[in-house]
Amino acid sequence: MEVFFKAFRRNADGSWTCVTAATYEGTHGRIQVTPGSTFTRGTTFMNVDLARMLDDYVSGKQDPCVSR
């Protein structure tokens, strides 16, 4: 997860932008994100709320790739 997390930058508005190609093998399968993609909480990508997943990772909640 650390490598996947490092591919994103948190924006001032709380959204996350992918800055380098990222791939993560999660419980819902493979998630591939291209640079320039931006995610906000409440929006799902491949059945995952990526912004929430990244927020949870930062806050120490280690349950990535759970769609909520």
N, CA, C and O atoms as a GROMACS GRO file, in nm:
protein
  272
    1MET      N    1   0.082  -0.120   0.000
    1MET     CA    2   0.000   0.000   0.000
    1MET      C    3   0.087   0.126   0.000
    1MET      O    4   0.048   0.227  -0.058
    2GLU      N    5   0.202   0.121   0.064
    2GLU     CA    6   0.289   0.239   0.073
    2GLU      C    7   0.329   0.290  -0.066
    2GLU      O    8   0.328   0.411  -0.089
    3VAL      N    9   0.363   0.201  -0.156
    3VAL     CA   10   0.404   0.241  -0.291
    3VAL      C   11   0.285   0.305  -0.363
    3VAL      O   12   0.301   0.406  -0.431
    4PHE      N   13   0.166   0.247  -0.348
    4PHE     CA   14   0.046   0.302  -0.410
    4PHE      C   15   0.018   0.441  -0.353
    4PHE      O   16  -0.009   0.535  -0.428
    5PHE      N   17   0.024   0.454  -0.221
    5PHE     CA   18  -0.002   0.582  -0.155
    5PHE      C   19   0.092   0.692  -0.205
    5PHE      O   20   0.050   0.806  -0.225
    6LYS      N   21   0.219   0.659  -0.223
    6LYS     CA   22   0.319   0.758  -0.265
    6LYS      C   23   0.294   0.810  -0.407
    6LYS      O   24   0.354   0.910  -0.447
    7ALA      N   25   0.206   0.745  -0.483
    7ALA     CA   26   0.176   0.788  -0.619
    7ALA      C   27   0.071   0.901  -0.621
    7ALA      O   28   0.034   0.949  -0.728
    8PHE      N   29   0.023   0.943  -0.501
    8PHE     CA   30  -0.082   1.044  -0.492
    8PHE      C   31  -0.038   1.165  -0.413
    8PHE      O   32   0.048   1.157  -0.325
    9ARG      N   33  -0.100   1.279  -0.447
    9ARG     CA   34  -0.078   1.404  -0.374
    9ARG      C   35  -0.213   1.450  -0.322
    9ARG      O   36  -0.312   1.453  -0.396
   10ARG      N   37  -0.216   1.486  -0.194
   10ARG     CA   38  -0.341   1.538  -0.138
   10ARG      C   39  -0.352   1.686  -0.170
   10ARG      O   40  -0.258   1.762  -0.148
   11ASN      N   41  -0.467   1.726  -0.222
   11ASN     CA   42  -0.492   1.864  -0.260
   11ASN      C   43  -0.554   1.942  -0.145
   11ASN      O   44  -0.606   1.883  -0.050
   12ALA      N   45  -0.548   2.074  -0.153
   12ALA     CA   46  -0.600   2.161  -0.047
   12ALA      C   47  -0.747   2.137  -0.019
   12ALA      O   48  -0.792   2.156   0.094
   13ASP      N   49  -0.824   2.096  -0.120
   13ASP     CA   50  -0.968   2.073  -0.100
   13ASP      C   51  -0.999   1.934  -0.046
   13ASP      O   52  -1.116   1.899  -0.032
   14GLY      N   53  -0.895   1.854  -0.017
   14GLY     CA   54  -0.915   1.719   0.038
   14GLY      C   55  -0.918   1.610  -0.067
   14GLY      O   56  -0.918   1.491  -0.033
   15SER      N   57  -0.919   1.647  -0.193
   15SER     CA   58  -0.916   1.546  -0.299
   15SER      C   59  -0.772   1.494  -0.314
   15SER      O   60  -0.678   1.549  -0.256
   16TRP      N   61  -0.758   1.389  -0.391
   16TRP     CA   62  -0.628   1.327  -0.415
   16TRP      C   63  -0.602   1.319  -0.564
   16TRP      O   64  -0.692   1.280  -0.640
   17THR      N   65  -0.482   1.354  -0.608
   17THR     CA   66  -0.444   1.347  -0.749
   17THR      C   67  -0.329   1.250  -0.767
   17THR      O   68  -0.230   1.255  -0.694
   18CYS      N   69  -0.343   1.162  -0.864
   18CYS     CA   70  -0.237   1.066  -0.896
   18CYS      C   71  -0.127   1.141  -0.972
   18CYS      O   72  -0.154   1.208  -1.071
   19VAL      N   73  -0.003   1.129  -0.924
   19VAL     CA   74   0.109   1.199  -0.987
   19VAL      C   75   0.200   1.106  -1.066
   19VAL      O   76   0.283   1.153  -1.144
   20THR      N   77   0.186   0.977  -1.046
   20THR     CA   78   0.261   0.877  -1.123
   20THR      C   79   0.174   0.752  -1.132
   20THR      O   80   0.095   0.725  -1.041
   21ALA      N   81   0.188   0.676  -1.238
   21ALA     CA   82   0.105   0.557  -1.256
   21ALA      C   83   0.108   0.469  -1.131
   21ALA      O   84   0.214   0.447  -1.072
   22ALA      N   85  -0.009   0.420  -1.092
   22ALA     CA   86  -0.018   0.342  -0.968
   22ALA      C   87  -0.105   0.218  -0.990
   22ALA      O   88  -0.208   0.223  -1.057
   23THR      N   89  -0.060   0.107  -0.932
   23THR     CA   90  -0.135  -0.018  -0.936
   23THR      C   91  -0.141  -0.076  -0.796
   23THR      O   92  -0.042  -0.076  -0.724
   24TYR      N   93  -0.260  -0.125  -0.759
   24TYR     CA   94  -0.277  -0.187  -0.627
   24TYR      C   95  -0.360  -0.313  -0.642
   24TYR      O   96  -0.465  -0.311  -0.707
   25GLU      N   97  -0.314  -0.422  -0.585
   25GLU     CA   98  -0.389  -0.548  -0.584
   25GLU      C   99  -0.468  -0.552  -0.455
   25GLU      O  100  -0.412  -0.578  -0.348
   26GLY      N  101  -0.597  -0.526  -0.463
   26GLY     CA  102  -0.681  -0.521  -0.343
   26GLY      C  103  -0.784  -0.631  -0.341
   26GLY      O  104  -0.785  -0.719  -0.427
   27THR      N  105  -0.870  -0.625  -0.243
   27THR     CA  106  -0.974  -0.727  -0.226
   27THR      C  107  -1.075  -0.726  -0.340
   27THR      O  108  -1.141  -0.827  -0.364
   28HIS      N  109  -1.088  -0.614  -0.410
   28HIS     CA  110  -1.180  -0.604  -0.524
   28HIS      C  111  -1.107  -0.626  -0.657
   28HIS      O  112  -1.164  -0.603  -0.763
   29GLY      N  113  -0.984  -0.670  -0.650
   29GLY     CA  114  -0.905  -0.691  -0.771
   29GLY      C  115  -0.804  -0.580  -0.791
   29GLY      O  116  -0.775  -0.503  -0.699
   30ARG      N  117  -0.751  -0.573  -0.910
   30ARG     CA  118  -0.647  -0.476  -0.942
   30ARG      C  119  -0.707  -0.338  -0.968
   30ARG      O  120  -0.807  -0.323  -1.038
   31ILE      N  121  -0.643  -0.238  -0.908
   31ILE     CA  122  -0.681  -0.099  -0.930
   31ILE      C  123  -0.562  -0.033  -0.999
   31ILE      O  124  -0.451  -0.033  -0.946
   32GLN      N  125  -0.586   0.023  -1.117
   32GLN     CA  126  -0.481   0.093  -1.190
   32GLN      C  127  -0.526   0.237  -1.212
   32GLN      O  128  -0.638   0.262  -1.258
   33VAL      N  129  -0.439   0.331  -1.177
   33VAL     CA  130  -0.472   0.472  -1.186
   33VAL      C  131  -0.366   0.542  -1.270
   33VAL      O  132  -0.247   0.516  -1.256
   34THR      N  133  -0.410   0.630  -1.357
   34THR     CA  134  -0.318   0.703  -1.443
   34THR      C  135  -0.290   0.841  -1.385
   34THR      O  136  -0.375   0.899  -1.318
   35PRO      N  137  -0.171   0.894  -1.411
   35PRO     CA  138  -0.137   1.028  -1.362
   35PRO      C  139  -0.238   1.132  -1.411
   35PRO      O  140  -0.284   1.128  -1.525
   36GLY      N  141  -0.269   1.224  -1.322
   36GLY     CA  142  -0.364   1.330  -1.353
   36GLY      C  143  -0.505   1.301  -1.306
   36GLY      O  144  -0.588   1.392  -1.302
   37SER      N  145  -0.534   1.176  -1.270
   37SER     CA  146  -0.667   1.141  -1.220
   37SER      C  147  -0.683   1.198  -1.080
   37SER      O  148  -0.594   1.185  -0.996
   38THR      N  149  -0.798   1.261  -1.054
   38THR     CA  150  -0.826   1.320  -0.924
   38THR      C  151  -0.950   1.256  -0.865
   38THR      O  152  -1.048   1.230  -0.936
   39PHE      N  153  -0.946   1.230  -0.734
   39PHE     CA  154  -1.055   1.160  -0.666
   39PHE      C  155  -1.100   1.238  -0.543
   39PHE      O  156  -1.018   1.290  -0.467
   40THR      N  157  -1.232   1.246  -0.525
   40THR     CA  158  -1.292   1.309  -0.407
   40THR      C  159  -1.370   1.205  -0.330
   40THR      O  160  -1.416   1.106  -0.387
   41ARG      N  161  -1.383   1.226  -0.200
   41ARG     CA  162  -1.459   1.132  -0.116
   41ARG      C  163  -1.602   1.122  -0.167
   41ARG      O  164  -1.662   1.220  -0.209
   42GLY      N  165  -1.653   1.001  -0.163
   42GLY     CA  166  -1.790   0.976  -0.206
   42GLY      C  167  -1.801   0.934  -0.351
   42GLY      O  168  -1.908   0.894  -0.396
   43THR      N  169  -1.691   0.943  -0.425
   43THR     CA  170  -1.690   0.903  -0.565
   43THR      C  171  -1.615   0.771  -0.574
   43THR      O  172  -1.503   0.758  -0.523
   44THR      N  173  -1.675   0.672  -0.638
   44THR     CA  174  -1.609   0.542  -0.649
   44THR      C  175  -1.540   0.527  -0.784
   44THR      O  176  -1.586   0.577  -0.886
   45PHE      N  177  -1.430   0.456  -0.780
   45PHE     CA  178  -1.353   0.421  -0.898
   45PHE      C  179  -1.324   0.272  -0.885
   45PHE      O  180  -1.258   0.230  -0.791
   46MET      N  181  -1.373   0.193  -0.980
   46MET     CA  182  -1.358   0.048  -0.975
   46MET      C  183  -1.415  -0.007  -0.844
   46MET      O  184  -1.355  -0.095  -0.781
   47ASN      N  185  -1.530   0.045  -0.803
   47ASN     CA  186  -1.603   0.005  -0.682
   47ASN      C  187  -1.532   0.040  -0.552
   47ASN      O  188  -1.562  -0.018  -0.448
   48VAL      N  189  -1.438   0.134  -0.557
   48VAL     CA  190  -1.365   0.174  -0.437
   48VAL      C  191  -1.367   0.326  -0.427
   48VAL      O  192  -1.345   0.396  -0.526
   49ASP      N  193  -1.392   0.376  -0.308
   49ASP     CA  194  -1.381   0.520  -0.282
   49ASP      C  195  -1.233   0.546  -0.253
   49ASP      O  196  -1.188   0.538  -0.139
   50LEU      N  197  -1.157   0.577  -0.359
   50LEU     CA  198  -1.012   0.592  -0.346
   50LEU      C  199  -0.972   0.704  -0.251
   50LEU      O  200  -0.877   0.690  -0.175
   51ALA      N  201  -1.044   0.816  -0.254
   51ALA     CA  202  -1.011   0.926  -0.164
   51ALA      C  203  -1.026   0.881  -0.018
   51ALA      O  204  -0.941   0.912   0.065
   52ARG      N  205  -1.132   0.810   0.012
   52ARG     CA  206  -1.152   0.758   0.148
   52ARG      C  207  -1.043   0.657   0.183
   52ARG      O  208  -0.990   0.657   0.294
   53MET      N  209  -1.010   0.570   0.087
   53MET     CA  210  -0.907   0.471   0.112
   53MET      C  211  -0.774   0.539   0.146
   53MET      O  212  -0.706   0.499   0.239
   54LEU      N  213  -0.738   0.642   0.070
   54LEU     CA  214  -0.613   0.714   0.096
   54LEU      C  215  -0.621   0.791   0.228
   54LEU      O  216  -0.523   0.793   0.303
   55ASP      N  217  -0.735   0.853   0.258
   55ASP     CA  218  -0.753   0.921   0.386
   55ASP      C  219  -0.737   0.822   0.502
   55ASP      O  220  -0.671   0.851   0.601
   56ASP      N  221  -0.800   0.705   0.487
   56ASP     CA  222  -0.791   0.602   0.592
   56ASP      C  223  -0.647   0.556   0.610
   56ASP      O  224  -0.602   0.534   0.722
   57TYR      N  225  -0.574   0.541   0.500
   57TYR     CA  226  -0.435   0.499   0.509
   57TYR      C  227  -0.353   0.602   0.587
   57TYR      O  228  -0.274   0.566   0.674
   58VAL      N  229  -0.374   0.730   0.556
   58VAL     CA  230  -0.302   0.837   0.624
   58VAL      C  231  -0.334   0.838   0.774
   58VAL      O  232  -0.246   0.863   0.856
   59SER      N  233  -0.460   0.812   0.808
   59SER     CA  234  -0.501   0.817   0.948
   59SER      C  235  -0.470   0.687   1.024
   59SER      O  236  -0.497   0.678   1.144
   60GLY      N  237  -0.414   0.588   0.955
   60GLY     CA  238  -0.374   0.464   1.022
   60GLY      C  239  -0.476   0.353   1.015
   60GLY      O  240  -0.452   0.244   1.068
   61LYS      N  241  -0.589   0.375   0.950
   61LYS     CA  242  -0.688   0.269   0.933
   61LYS      C  243  -0.641   0.182   0.818
   61LYS      O  244  -0.637   0.226   0.703
   62GLN      N  245  -0.605   0.059   0.848
   62GLN     CA  246  -0.543  -0.030   0.749
   62GLN      C  247  -0.642  -0.124   0.684
   62GLN      O  248  -0.617  -0.245   0.678
   63ASP      N  249  -0.755  -0.074   0.636
   63ASP     CA  250  -0.852  -0.159   0.567
   63ASP      C  251  -0.876  -0.104   0.428
   63ASP      O  252  -0.989  -0.064   0.396
   64PRO      N  253  -0.772  -0.100   0.343
   64PRO     CA  254  -0.787  -0.041   0.210
   64PRO      C  255  -0.877  -0.122   0.120
   64PRO      O  256  -0.896  -0.242   0.140
   65CYS      N  257  -0.929  -0.055   0.021
   65CYS     CA  258  -1.008  -0.117  -0.085
   65CYS      C  259  -1.142  -0.170  -0.038
   65CYS      O  260  -1.192  -0.269  -0.092
   66VAL      N  261  -1.199  -0.109   0.062
   66VAL     CA  262  -1.333  -0.146   0.105
   66VAL      C  263  -1.427  -0.036   0.059
   66VAL      O  264  -1.415   0.079   0.101
   67SER      N  265  -1.519  -0.072  -0.027
   67SER     CA  266  -1.615   0.025  -0.077
   67SER      C  267  -1.715   0.056   0.033
   67SER      O  268  -1.772  -0.034   0.094
   68ARG      N  269  -1.736   0.186   0.058
   68ARG     CA  270  -1.829   0.225   0.165
   68ARG      C  271  -1.936   0.314   0.112
   68ARG      O  272  -2.023   0.357   0.187
   0.00000   0.00000   0.00000
